Amino acid sequence: MKNLRTVITAALVIALSSLGLGAAAAADSAAKHCTGTSGAPAPATRAAAQPVTVWLAGDSTMANPGSARCPVGWGSQFDALFNSDVTVRNQAVGGRSIQTWLYEGNVSSTKGSDGECRLTSTAYSARWQAMLNASTGMKAGDYLFIQFGINDSSSTCPRHVGPARYRQLMTTMVQAALARGAHPVLLTPVAAITCSGGTATKNRGFVNETFAVGSATRAPVVDLQSLSVSLYNSLRFCPHNGDYGSGPVGAFFCNDHTHFETYGAQRIAGLVAGDVRRQDLPLAGYLR
């Protein structure tokens, strides 16, 4: 009798164990069915990208083209490099220094005792006021690209801007963007094509000033002057005979050594986008 009870007890234990293992196996199978055949958790659904506006402030090398074929600023080609979540608002204007861009119509033709062009009013230009507008201007997550330094080097007013004044005005623009939660990006002025024998050379000022503002405000700097000179050398634009209307140089530049044909503007825009990616700025996630 005792032996019979032992056999029955062992059989029950085995049966119950089998049921438990079966239930566990079923549960494991169901879990794999829900999470994928590997049993790993299902990937999280990607959050929808937040629409971003990229605001551009600069001169003719950045500006949208007018009625003529040339010049074409690189900013007019920037939007095509991004996906549909990005809108580029190009507010660059030809012939402007950072001061005449900010204070359109209020910069006089005379210099003060400090060597700077006198302001007749401190009222900002309509374009800068529009960017500062709380409802329709820069918002959190937007970007402000700032590129000046070409016309600023003029010795005469109203274009003339000294190094200290340049840093002051660029800092003002950076701080305004930061105050609105936008991301400022500074650019050194794009190079014209000048040659020293067979080598393209740098030819713009305000590079140190741009880097100084970037360092002081922690705003990223795209060294477009260096990038553009490197591009010109890779394309072997030098030596050059001064004919800007034909050949590879004529396809890149207008009939001068400064402004761009559409192809040139596209290549310069590509340099800027490439450096955005190289610096791993969040905006790079929107590039095509």
C-alpha positions in Angstrom: 0.0 0.0 0.0 2.8 2.3 0.9 4.5 1.7 -2.4 1.3 2.4 -4.3 0.9 5.8 -2.6 4.5 6.7 -3.5 3.9 5.8 -7.2 0.6 7.8 -7.3 2.3 10.8 -5.7 5.2 10.8 -8.1 2.8 10.6 -11.1 0.9 13.6 -9.8 4.0 15.6 -9.4 5.1 14.8 -12.9 1.7 15.7 -14.4 1.6 19.0 -12.5 5.1 19.9 -13.6 4.2 19.2 -17.2 1.2 21.5 -17.0 3.3 24.3 -15.5 6.0 24.0 -18.2 3.3 24.0 -20.9 1.7 27.1 -19.5 5.1 28.9 -19.3 5.9 27.8 -22.9 2.5 29.2 -24.0 3.1 32.4 -22.2 6.6 32.8 -23.7 5.2 32.0 -27.2 2.5 34.7 -26.8 5.1 37.2 -25.7 7.2 36.5 -28.7 4.2 36.9 -31.0 3.5 40.4 -29.5 7.1 41.6 -29.5 8.5 40.0 -32.6 10.1 36.6 -33.2 13.3 37.5 -31.4 11.5 38.3 -28.2 13.0 41.8 -28.1 10.8 44.7 -27.3 9.1 46.3 -30.3 10.7 49.6 -31.3 9.0 52.8 -30.1 7.0 54.7 -32.6 9.1 57.6 -34.0 7.8 61.0 -32.8 6.7 63.3 -35.5 9.3 66.0 -36.3 8.6 69.5 -35.1 8.4 72.0 -38.0 11.4 74.3 -38.0 12.0 77.7 -39.6 15.5 78.6 -40.7 15.9 82.4 -40.8 18.8 83.8 -42.9 20.3 87.3 -42.3 23.1 88.4 -44.7 24.2 90.1 -47.9 24.0 89.5 -51.6 26.1 86.3 -51.5 23.2 84.8 -49.4 20.2 86.7 -50.8 17.5 85.4 -53.1 18.0 86.4 -56.8 16.2 89.4 -58.3 14.9 89.6 -61.9 18.4 89.1 -63.4 20.0 85.7 -63.8 22.9 86.7 -61.6 23.6 87.0 -58.7 22.1 84.0 -57.0 22.8 83.9 -53.2 23.4 80.5 -51.6 20.5 81.1 -49.2 18.1 80.7 -52.1 19.3 77.1 -52.6 19.3 76.1 -48.9 15.7 75.0 -48.6 16.1 72.3 -51.2 18.6 70.5 -49.0 16.0 69.9 -46.2 12.9 67.8 -45.8 9.4 69.2 -45.8 9.5 69.9 -42.0 11.9 72.9 -42.7 11.0 76.3 -44.0 13.8 78.7 -45.0 13.0 82.4 -44.6 15.7 84.2 -46.5 15.9 87.8 -45.3 19.4 88.5 -46.7 19.7 91.7 -48.7 22.3 92.8 -51.2 24.7 95.5 -50.3 24.1 95.4 -46.6 26.5 95.4 -43.8 25.3 94.1 -40.4 24.5 97.6 -39.3 22.6 98.7 -42.4 20.7 95.4 -42.4 19.7 96.0 -38.8 19.0 99.8 -39.0 17.9 100.2 -42.6 17.5 103.9 -43.5 18.8 105.0 -40.1 22.6 104.8 -40.8 24.0 108.2 -41.8 26.8 108.9 -44.3 29.0 110.5 -41.6 31.2 109.0 -38.9 31.2 110.0 -35.3 34.2 110.5 -33.0 34.4 106.8 -32.5 34.9 106.2 -36.2 31.6 104.5 -36.6 28.7 105.6 -38.9 26.2 107.7 -36.9 22.7 106.4 -36.4 19.9 108.9 -37.0 17.6 106.5 -35.1 17.9 103.3 -33.1 14.7 101.9 -34.7 15.3 98.5 -36.2 14.6 97.7 -39.8 11.2 96.1 -40.7 12.9 92.8 -41.5 14.5 92.5 -38.1 11.4 93.6 -36.3 9.5 90.9 -38.2 12.0 88.3 -37.0 11.5 89.6 -33.4 7.7 89.5 -33.6 6.4 87.3 -30.8 3.6 85.8 -32.9 5.1 85.4 -36.4 8.9 85.7 -35.9 11.6 83.4 -34.4 10.2 80.7 -32.1 11.7 78.0 -29.9 13.5 75.5 -32.0 14.0 77.7 -35.0 17.5 78.7 -36.4 19.0 82.0 -37.3 22.0 81.9 -39.7 24.0 85.2 -39.7 26.5 86.0 -42.4 28.0 89.4 -42.9 31.5 90.9 -43.2 31.8 91.7 -46.9 30.2 95.1 -47.2 31.1 95.9 -43.6 34.8 96.4 -44.7 34.0 99.5 -46.6 35.9 102.6 -45.4 32.9 104.9 -46.0 29.5 105.2 -44.5 26.8 104.0 -44.3 28.4 100.5 -44.9 31.4 100.9 -42.8 31.5 98.9 -39.5 34.5 98.6 -37.2 35.5 95.3 -35.5 34.2 96.2 -32.1 30.9 97.4 -33.5 30.6 94.3 -35.6 31.0 92.1 -32.5 28.5 94.2 -30.6 25.8 93.9 -33.3 26.3 90.2 -34.0 26.1 89.6 -30.3 22.8 91.5 -30.2 21.4 89.3 -32.9 22.6 86.1 -31.2 21.1 87.1 -27.9 17.8 88.0 -29.5 17.6 84.5 -31.0 18.6 82.8 -27.8 16.0 84.8 -25.8 13.3 83.3 -28.1 14.6 79.8 -27.8 16.0 79.8 -31.3 19.5 78.5 -32.3 21.9 81.1 -33.7 24.5 79.9 -36.2 27.3 82.3 -37.3 29.1 82.2 -40.6 32.3 83.8 -41.7 31.9 85.6 -45.0 32.1 83.5 -48.1 35.3 84.0 -50.2 35.5 85.6 -53.6 37.8 84.0 -56.1 41.3 85.4 -55.9 44.5 83.5 -56.8 48.0 83.5 -55.7 49.6 81.6 -58.6 47.8 78.3 -58.7 46.1 78.6 -55.3 42.8 80.2 -54.3 43.3 82.5 -51.2 41.2 83.9 -48.4 40.2 87.5 -49.0 37.5 88.5 -46.4 37.7 90.2 -43.1 35.7 89.9 -39.8 36.6 86.2 -39.5 38.2 86.6 -36.1 35.3 88.8 -34.9 32.8 86.1 -36.0 34.7 83.4 -34.1 35.0 85.7 -31.0 31.2 86.1 -30.9 30.7 82.4 -31.3 33.1 81.7 -28.5 31.5 84.3 -26.2 28.0 83.2 -26.8 28.6 79.5 -27.5 27.0 79.8 -30.9 28.4 77.4 -33.5 30.4 78.9 -36.3 30.5 77.7 -39.9 33.8 78.9 -41.4 32.4 79.5 -44.8 35.5 81.4 -45.9 37.8 78.4 -45.4 35.3 76.0 -46.8 34.7 78.0 -50.0 38.5 78.5 -50.6 39.0 74.8 -50.2 36.2 74.2 -52.7 37.7 76.6 -55.2 41.1 74.8 -54.9 39.5 71.4 -55.3 37.8 72.7 -58.5 41.1 74.1 -59.7 39.9 77.6 -60.3 43.4 78.9 -60.1 45.5 80.1 -61.8 42.9 82.4 -63.4 43.2 84.9 -66.2 40.5 87.2 -65.0 37.8 86.0 -67.5 34.8 85.4 -65.2 32.3 84.8 -68.1 33.5 81.4 -69.4 34.8 78.0 -68.4 34.4 76.4 -65.0 34.8 79.8 -63.2 32.1 81.3 -65.5 29.7 78.5 -64.6 30.3 79.1 -60.9 30.5 82.9 -60.7 28.7 85.8 -62.2 30.8 88.1 -64.4 32.8 89.2 -61.4 34.9 87.4 -58.8 32.3 87.6 -56.0 28.7 86.6 -56.8 27.3 83.2 -57.8 25.5 81.7 -60.7 22.9 79.1 -59.7 25.4 76.3 -59.8 27.9 78.2 -57.6 25.1 79.0 -55.1 24.1 75.4 -54.9 27.7 74.3 -54.2 28.1 77.0 -51.5 24.7 76.0 -49.9 26.0 72.4 -49.9 29.1 73.5 -48.0 27.0 75.1 -45.3 24.7 72.0 -45.0 27.8 69.8 -44.9 29.2 71.7 -42.0 25.9 71.6 -40.2 26.1 67.8 -40.5 29.8 67.7 -39.5 29.1 69.7 -36.3 26.2 67.4 -35.6 23.8 70.3 -35.0 20.2 69.1 -34.4 19.2 70.8 -37.7 21.2 68.1 -39.4 18.4 65.6 -38.7 16.2 67.5 -41.2 18.7 67.3 -44.1 17.7 65.1 -47.0 
